[in-house]
């Protein structure tokens, strides 16, 4: 009987531990376009191509879809295995991004859409549940977007989460938990977390200023006042500018023609500026008046801030000035541990070799630049030497001509 009970417990543990992966895309087959739908909402969308890029850790495992045309919008989406609700469980959205073009301005985020999405008509106005991932534009914008749709409105996270801006592949993970908390990871390391209610403006504030409270008329919130005993010194008021005492009327000045002569004005060395009495502590100062707060009657707690009842598609809907970003290892699941393991088994396995491959390319590039620099310097020296030789030859010719002319004159 005990053995049966233990067997049942083991089997139930296996069932509980079995993660649900609603979507997995590693772009490890050439038929990826059969799963991803290109939007036709615009006629000039950029094209995604399957590639591992200029450098990689594994030529096959690192293949993903890459933006290939500069200054274009991109819009592709894929259907989940089946629509799902994350009610009572976690929702994990995870993918890798590689800006190998050293991106200057463009998005690198993913969207999770409801089943109402029409993939062929997907565009920037298509309603979505979640938008998550890096966004870079110049030096000022280098952040991770975390936008949640709540009651029909897209709400941005209040916190600034810095994204990676190098040319290597990075793993981005968003976790929404059923206790209304969240976590953002980059490269499987936590970079931000907290409560959904605190870090998004999803609900009305719990407290508001009491509309019936007013600052008392006799409330004095001036910490300092003018000293009533302080008096302006005699002789303080002096003109800021005075006629230059050293200026002389020009001898050729004609009063009838030029008008009455007036000396130019100069700064008055005795001018002290506007007099102000010194400040003293205000004996009636009560401190800064704080408006009393009351409970907000419009505040309503929502235990389902994390909840998206209908999740059916993932998609990349973005704009890039300089193309070259590679997206890969897309995962939608309800299992946080499984997402971590998936990241370790994909990105984690190739990140080291990829870094080494990048170092080899960078070294080769530096050597080529150094070689080119030396060649240009040698060319410049050669050209300068040639010019010097030509100049010397011209001087010799001039000297010979002078000597020849002098000999003729002597004859």
DOLUMMI-205122 format. One record per residue (C-alpha): x, y, z; chain; residue number from 1. Coordinates in Angstrom, 3 decimals, decimal comma, m for minus. Example, Ala and Ser with C-alpha at 12.3 -4.5 7.8 and 13.67 -1.06 7.14 Angstrom:
<bafis>
xx/yy/zz/fimi/pakol
12,300/m4,500/7,800/A/1
13,670/m1,060/7,140/A/2
</bafis>
This chain:
<bafis>
xx/yy/zz/fimi/pakol
0,000/0,000/0,000/A/1
2,869/2,327/0,915/A/2
4,595/1,581/m2,410/A/3
1,426/2,437/m4,332/A/4
1,079/5,712/m2,453/A/5
4,690/6,644/m3,191/A/6
4,230/5,742/m6,866/A/7
1,129/7,951/m7,092/A/8
2,990/10,801/m5,416/A/9
5,861/10,448/m7,873/A/10
3,493/10,409/m10,846/A/11
1,608/13,455/m9,579/A/12
4,919/15,277/m9,141/A/13
5,761/14,527/m12,742/A/14
2,432/15,926/m13,893/A/15
2,844/19,080/m11,812/A/16
6,428/19,583/m12,978/A/17
5,544/19,203/m16,659/A/18
5,755/22,752/m18,090/A/19
3,312/24,137/m20,622/A/20
5,065/25,728/m23,565/A/21
2,435/27,572/m25,568/A/22
4,950/28,613/m28,200/A/23
8,543/27,662/m29,018/A/24
10,438/29,004/m32,012/A/25
14,151/28,399/m32,483/A/26
14,190/29,086/m36,256/A/27
16,107/25,832/m36,736/A/28
14,423/24,895/m40,009/A/29
14,193/26,666/m43,379/A/30
10,383/26,436/m43,407/A/31
9,978/29,124/m40,729/A/32
7,907/31,222/m43,142/A/33
5,193/28,560/m43,044/A/34
4,689/29,412/m39,365/A/35
5,157/33,176/m39,533/A/36
2,796/35,421/m41,488/A/37
4,026/38,568/m43,197/A/38
1,599/41,469/m42,777/A/39
0,381/43,150/m45,961/A/40
m0,974/46,203/m44,149/A/41
1,834/48,167/m45,843/A/42
3,276/47,500/m49,283/A/43
6,842/48,316/m48,300/A/44
7,440/46,286/m45,134/A/45
11,034/45,189/m44,631/A/46
11,963/41,560/m45,239/A/47
13,165/39,137/m42,574/A/48
15,839/36,626/m43,636/A/49
17,052/33,464/m41,892/A/50
20,701/33,722/m40,823/A/51
23,138/33,266/m37,945/A/52
24,756/36,589/m38,826/A/53
28,346/37,663/m39,416/A/54
29,580/35,887/m36,294/A/55
28,030/33,216/m34,104/A/56
28,633/30,523/m31,534/A/57
26,972/27,790/m33,587/A/58
26,140/28,166/m37,288/A/59
22,843/26,274/m36,951/A/60
21,673/26,929/m33,398/A/61
22,244/30,668/m33,712/A/62
20,089/31,054/m36,791/A/63
17,241/33,507/m36,366/A/64
15,270/35,971/m38,459/A/65
17,147/39,159/m39,278/A/66
15,916/42,552/m40,444/A/67
17,541/43,059/m43,847/A/68
16,511/46,479/m45,190/A/69
17,338/49,888/m43,734/A/70
14,685/52,454/m42,809/A/71
11,752/50,052/m42,883/A/72
8,829/48,905/m40,784/A/73
8,687/45,168/m40,065/A/74
5,591/43,158/m39,240/A/75
5,397/39,360/m38,898/A/76
3,420/37,200/m36,510/A/77
2,969/33,554/m35,579/A/78
0,038/31,724/m34,011/A/79
0,499/30,000/m30,661/A/80
m0,172/26,286/m30,477/A/81
m3,494/27,233/m28,888/A/82
m4,940/30,361/m27,264/A/83
m4,513/30,378/m23,486/A/84
m5,325/32,258/m20,316/A/85
m2,699/32,766/m17,631/A/86
m5,326/32,788/m14,877/A/87
m3,851/31,496/m11,638/A/88
m0,365/30,958/m13,093/A/89
2,688/32,734/m14,403/A/90
3,081/34,111/m17,890/A/91
6,622/34,098/m19,276/A/92
7,553/35,846/m22,536/A/93
11,166/35,264/m23,584/A/94
13,348/35,720/m26,685/A/95
16,861/36,651/m27,803/A/96
17,967/39,809/m29,595/A/97
21,237/40,415/m31,407/A/98
21,941/43,925/m32,711/A/99
24,982/42,919/m34,723/A/100
24,682/46,042/m36,904/A/101
25,494/48,254/m33,895/A/102
21,978/49,677/m34,068/A/103
21,582/53,459/m33,996/A/104
17,802/53,715/m33,881/A/105
15,213/50,976/m33,897/A/106
13,053/48,593/m31,927/A/107
13,935/45,082/m30,790/A/108
10,746/44,155/m28,967/A/109
8,124/41,431/m29,263/A/110
4,353/41,615/m28,823/A/111
1,837/39,145/m27,446/A/112
m1,522/39,486/m29,212/A/113
m5,075/38,307/m28,489/A/114
m6,985/36,061/m30,888/A/115
m8,652/39,098/m32,476/A/116
m5,444/39,796/m34,418/A/117
m5,647/39,480/m38,193/A/118
m2,040/38,516/m39,072/A/119
m2,312/39,800/m42,637/A/120
m3,513/43,198/m41,428/A/121
m1,217/43,511/m38,389/A/122
0,223/47,007/m37,933/A/123
1,293/49,450/m35,246/A/124
m2,329/50,108/m34,275/A/125
m3,232/46,441/m33,763/A/126
m4,323/45,863/m30,132/A/127
m1,880/43,771/m28,109/A/128
m1,658/42,409/m24,578/A/129
2,072/42,886/m23,941/A/130
4,937/44,679/m25,659/A/131
8,338/43,743/m24,288/A/132
11,960/44,192/m25,315/A/133
14,769/46,642/m26,042/A/134
14,389/49,967/m27,819/A/135
17,389/52,053/m28,857/A/136
17,566/55,468/m30,499/A/137
20,713/57,578/m30,235/A/138
22,349/58,129/m26,862/A/139
19,194/59,145/m24,988/A/140
16,975/56,088/m25,549/A/141
18,405/52,724/m24,495/A/142
15,669/51,040/m22,527/A/143
13,574/47,925/m22,142/A/144
9,914/48,487/m22,953/A/145
7,390/46,719/m20,738/A/146
3,934/47,817/m21,863/A/147
0,797/46,130/m20,540/A/148
m2,663/46,605/m21,978/A/149
m5,117/47,218/m19,152/A/150
m8,789/47,828/m19,820/A/151
m8,047/48,795/m23,414/A/152
m5,178/51,198/m22,671/A/153
m1,471/50,575/m23,188/A/154
0,339/51,333/m19,934/A/155
4,118/51,904/m19,831/A/156
6,225/50,834/m16,888/A/157
7,218/53,780/m14,697/A/158
10,746/52,531/m14,122/A/159
13,642/52,984/m16,539/A/160
15,207/49,616/m17,373/A/161
18,437/49,888/m19,345/A/162
18,876/47,478/m22,238/A/163
22,068/46,021/m23,712/A/164
23,508/48,072/m26,570/A/165
26,426/45,949/m27,782/A/166
26,507/43,640/m30,832/A/167
26,163/40,319/m29,000/A/168
23,071/38,155/m28,488/A/169
21,110/38,810/m25,285/A/170
18,248/36,954/m23,637/A/171
15,223/39,002/m22,542/A/172
12,642/37,533/m20,159/A/173
9,410/39,003/m18,784/A/174
7,602/37,170/m15,973/A/175
4,103/38,100/m14,803/A/176
3,045/36,260/m11,647/A/177
m0,434/35,493/m10,341/A/178
0,287/37,436/m7,132/A/179
0,383/40,636/m9,226/A/180
4,165/40,887/m9,202/A/181
6,613/40,847/m12,088/A/182
10,268/40,341/m12,934/A/183
12,405/41,363/m15,889/A/184
15,557/39,415/m16,655/A/185
18,383/40,048/m19,080/A/186
20,706/37,131/m19,772/A/187
18,887/35,118/m17,095/A/188
19,799/37,691/m14,436/A/189
17,121/39,756/m12,690/A/190
17,357/43,475/m13,550/A/191
13,993/44,695/m12,219/A/192
11,030/43,416/m10,210/A/193
8,170/44,635/m8,079/A/194
4,423/44,996/m7,848/A/195
2,342/45,669/m10,930/A/196
0,223/48,181/m9,024/A/197
3,288/50,155/m7,927/A/198
5,200/50,243/m11,211/A/199
2,354/50,858/m13,694/A/200
m0,455/53,422/m13,542/A/201
m3,105/50,721/m13,815/A/202
m5,407/51,681/m10,953/A/203
m6,678/54,888/m9,442/A/204
m4,478/56,069/m6,530/A/205
m5,412/54,704/m3,113/A/206
m5,193/58,160/m1,554/A/207
m6,195/61,574/m2,898/A/208
m5,974/65,104/m1,556/A/209
m8,945/65,988/0,588/A/210
m11,022/68,351/m1,618/A/211
m12,548/69,941/1,482/A/212
m9,217/70,758/3,122/A/213
m7,797/74,242/2,660/A/214
m4,692/75,900/3,988/A/215
m5,624/78,154/6,956/A/216
m5,502/81,841/6,132/A/217
m3,110/82,543/8,999/A/218
m0,734/79,750/7,958/A/219
2,699/81,261/7,380/A/220
4,967/79,028/5,297/A/221
7,763/81,570/4,795/A/222
10,825/80,286/6,646/A/223
12,609/83,659/6,375/A/224
11,382/87,259/6,471/A/225
12,911/90,724/6,049/A/226
14,520/92,044/9,236/A/227
12,239/94,953/10,286/A/228
15,144/96,509/12,238/A/229
17,416/96,616/9,207/A/230
17,569/100,033/7,516/A/231
19,048/101,112/4,217/A/232
22,335/102,976/4,824/A/233
22,504/106,669/3,979/A/234
24,052/107,339/0,606/A/235
23,249/103,833/m0,660/A/236
21,393/104,954/m3,778/A/237
23,913/105,722/m6,489/A/238
23,407/105,767/m10,234/A/239
24,486/102,593/m11,992/A/240
26,198/104,602/m14,778/A/241
27,913/107,999/m14,697/A/242
29,513/110,276/m17,343/A/243
33,146/109,394/m17,945/A/244
35,068/112,160/m16,077/A/245
38,134/111,611/m18,264/A/246
36,306/111,974/m21,548/A/247
37,080/115,131/m23,519/A/248
35,047/116,795/m26,195/A/249
36,717/116,220/m29,578/A/250
38,380/119,315/m31,038/A/251
36,547/118,922/m34,328/A/252
33,140/118,615/m32,652/A/253
30,683/121,100/m34,124/A/254
27,701/121,720/m31,812/A/255
25,631/123,138/m34,646/A/256
26,325/120,187/m36,912/A/257
26,757/117,369/m34,374/A/258
24,481/118,546/m31,585/A/259
25,360/119,130/m27,967/A/260
28,282/116,921/m26,973/A/261
27,750/114,528/m24,063/A/262
30,478/112,428/m22,490/A/263
30,067/108,631/m22,771/A/264
28,669/106,748/m19,759/A/265
30,718/104,310/m17,674/A/266
29,933/101,935/m14,778/A/267
29,716/103,775/m11,495/A/268
32,290/102,283/m9,061/A/269
30,097/103,462/m6,157/A/270
26,975/101,679/m7,400/A/271
25,930/98,962/m4,923/A/272
22,841/97,643/m6,615/A/273
19,361/97,330/m5,191/A/274
19,321/97,397/m1,400/A/275
17,580/94,490/0,311/A/276
17,131/94,043/4,039/A/277
18,814/91,028/5,560/A/278
16,750/87,921/6,225/A/279
15,962/86,532/9,650/A/280
14,073/83,454/10,895/A/281
10,331/83,950/10,765/A/282
8,940/83,556/14,309/A/283
5,489/82,744/12,847/A/284
6,781/80,053/10,485/A/285
4,744/76,843/10,797/A/286
6,500/74,795/8,161/A/287
5,294/73,784/4,720/A/288
1,578/73,081/4,728/A/289
0,813/69,498/3,694/A/290
m2,508/68,891/2,038/A/291
m4,324/66,160/4,009/A/292
m5,200/62,979/2,097/A/293
m8,233/60,766/2,252/A/294
m9,104/57,355/0,874/A/295
m9,944/57,584/m2,817/A/296
m13,583/56,530/m3,300/A/297
m12,780/55,629/m6,935/A/298
m9,977/53,242/m5,991/A/299
m10,835/49,613/m6,628/A/300
m8,436/46,820/m5,908/A/301
m7,859/44,372/m8,753/A/302
m6,357/40,984/m7,962/A/303
m6,107/40,205/m11,691/A/304
m3,747/42,908/m12,911/A/305
m1,449/40,151/m14,175/A/306
m4,224/38,360/m16,069/A/307
m4,606/38,150/m19,846/A/308
m7,484/35,831/m20,645/A/309
m6,809/35,571/m24,353/A/310
m3,265/35,096/m25,681/A/311
m3,061/33,766/m29,230/A/312
m0,190/35,259/m31,281/A/313
3,346/36,569/m30,951/A/314
4,747/39,080/m33,397/A/315
7,471/41,528/m34,270/A/316
6,017/44,912/m35,178/A/317
8,807/47,476/m35,268/A/318
10,773/50,148/m37,108/A/319
14,535/50,162/m37,742/A/320
16,759/52,812/m39,312/A/321
19,724/50,469/m39,685/A/322
18,778/46,847/m40,304/A/323
20,623/43,798/m38,988/A/324
18,889/42,697/m35,762/A/325
18,462/38,925/m35,309/A/326
15,555/37,519/m33,267/A/327
15,609/33,943/m32,012/A/328
14,606/31,476/m29,265/A/329
11,065/32,770/m28,779/A/330
9,249/31,138/m25,863/A/331
5,822/31,601/m24,285/A/332
5,268/29,434/m21,209/A/333
3,771/29,371/m17,716/A/334
6,823/27,773/m16,105/A/335
9,539/30,127/m14,791/A/336
12,100/27,356/m14,186/A/337
11,516/25,895/m17,634/A/338
12,104/29,328/m19,200/A/339
15,416/29,641/m17,360/A/340
16,500/26,173/m18,491/A/341
15,387/26,905/m22,057/A/342
17,510/30,053/m22,005/A/343
20,504/28,173/m20,611/A/344
20,117/25,399/m23,198/A/345
19,894/27,822/m26,159/A/346
21,490/31,223/m25,609/A/347
23,554/29,893/m22,695/A/348
25,229/27,222/m24,823/A/349
26,372/29,536/m27,606/A/350
27,060/32,855/m25,848/A/351
30,680/31,923/m24,997/A/352
31,656/30,757/m28,502/A/353
29,820/33,759/m29,976/A/354
31,833/36,166/m27,823/A/355
35,062/34,505/m28,954/A/356
33,961/34,673/m32,600/A/357
33,242/38,389/m32,141/A/358
36,694/38,913/m30,623/A/359
38,301/37,237/m33,649/A/360
36,348/39,504/m36,022/A/361
37,176/42,606/m33,979/A/362
40,868/41,666/m33,918/A/363
40,920/41,085/m37,673/A/364
39,114/44,377/m38,240/A/365
41,580/46,233/m36,008/A/366
44,518/44,649/m37,856/A/367
43,041/45,610/m41,222/A/368
42,449/49,173/m40,033/A/369
45,994/49,369/m38,695/A/370
47,345/47,998/m41,989/A/371
45,273/50,491/m43,962/A/372
46,448/53,316/m41,705/A/373
50,112/52,364/m42,254/A/374
49,581/52,101/m46,002/A/375
48,010/55,554/m46,049/A/376
50,880/56,961/m43,984/A/377
53,449/55,355/m46,275/A/378
51,597/56,644/m49,319/A/379
51,521/60,111/m47,795/A/380
55,249/59,973/m47,032/A/381
55,947/58,744/m50,548/A/382
53,896/61,570/m52,057/A/383
55,628/64,129/m49,822/A/384
59,023/62,682/m50,762/A/385
58,132/62,849/m54,428/A/386
57,048/66,457/m54,048/A/387
60,338/67,290/m52,301/A/388
62,307/65,622/m55,108/A/389
60,327/67,544/m57,704/A/390
60,905/70,790/m55,815/A/391
64,648/70,079/m55,574/A/392
64,766/69,268/m59,282/A/393
63,014/72,559/m60,075/A/394
65,497/74,439/m57,909/A/395
68,424/72,756/m59,683/A/396
66,949/73,656/m63,068/A/397
66,514/77,264/m61,958/A/398
70,126/77,362/m60,722/A/399
71,387/75,885/m63,994/A/400
69,385/78,449/m65,959/A/401
70,820/81,244/m63,813/A/402
74,387/79,923/m64,292/A/403
73,829/79,566/m68,042/A/404
72,456/83,108/m68,295/A/405
75,369/84,463/m66,241/A/406
77,899/82,726/m68,504/A/407
76,267/84,234/m71,567/A/408
76,402/87,714/m70,035/A/409
80,093/87,316/m69,241/A/410
80,776/86,335/m72,835/A/411
</bafis>
